[in-house]
Amino acid sequence: MNDGAHGIRRDIARLKQNRRPTAVRYPVAIRRKVIALARRRRIRGAGIAALARELGLADWTVALWLRKTSAPVLRAVEIAPATPAPAVATPVLITPQGVRIEGATVEALATLLRALQ
């Protein structure tokens, strides 16, 4: 059953050479070849584990690649102009204790601040 598996196995072996199993980063081209091969084999009734052993991969890797085949979806967005922040008509006093006082005049806030000191 040589439907390109030998060449893929050779490419995978070359990538794994002198590396820890968790340090191998497989190129997208190899992933696509493995996915296409796995789909063809699954149609004929072959299992993922057998293919993974044949290629020199972990079966969970092949299963993961088969699940993650959808391309990211790009959506159109519209960028709206920024709305200006509303101008504060009255001053606001926030004390160090966290008390917020709004709606008073500057003179009233100054008087209150002096009284709190």
RABELHU-V147575 format. One line per field, one symbol per residue. ss: DSSP state (2 for helix, 1 for strand, 0 for the rest). phi: phi as a letter, one per 30 degrees, with the letter a starting at -180 (. if undefined). psi: psi as a letter, one per 20 degrees, with the letter a starting at -180 (. if undefined). A space follows every 50 residues. Layout:
# RABELHU-V147575
ss: ???
phi: ???
psi: ???
This chain:
# RABELHU-V147575
ss: 00002222222222220000222000022222222222222220000222 22222000222222222000000000000000000000000111000001 11000222222222220
phi: .ccjddddddddddddehbdedcdcdddddedddddddddddddjdcddd dddddicddddddddddccdddcccdbcccdddddddddbdbcbdedjdc bbicddddddddddddd
psi: mnlihghghggghhhipkqqhijpopqhgggggggggggghhhijqrggg ggghikrqhhgggghhhlipqqppqpqpoqqppqpppohqqpporhijpp pqjrrgghhgggghhh.
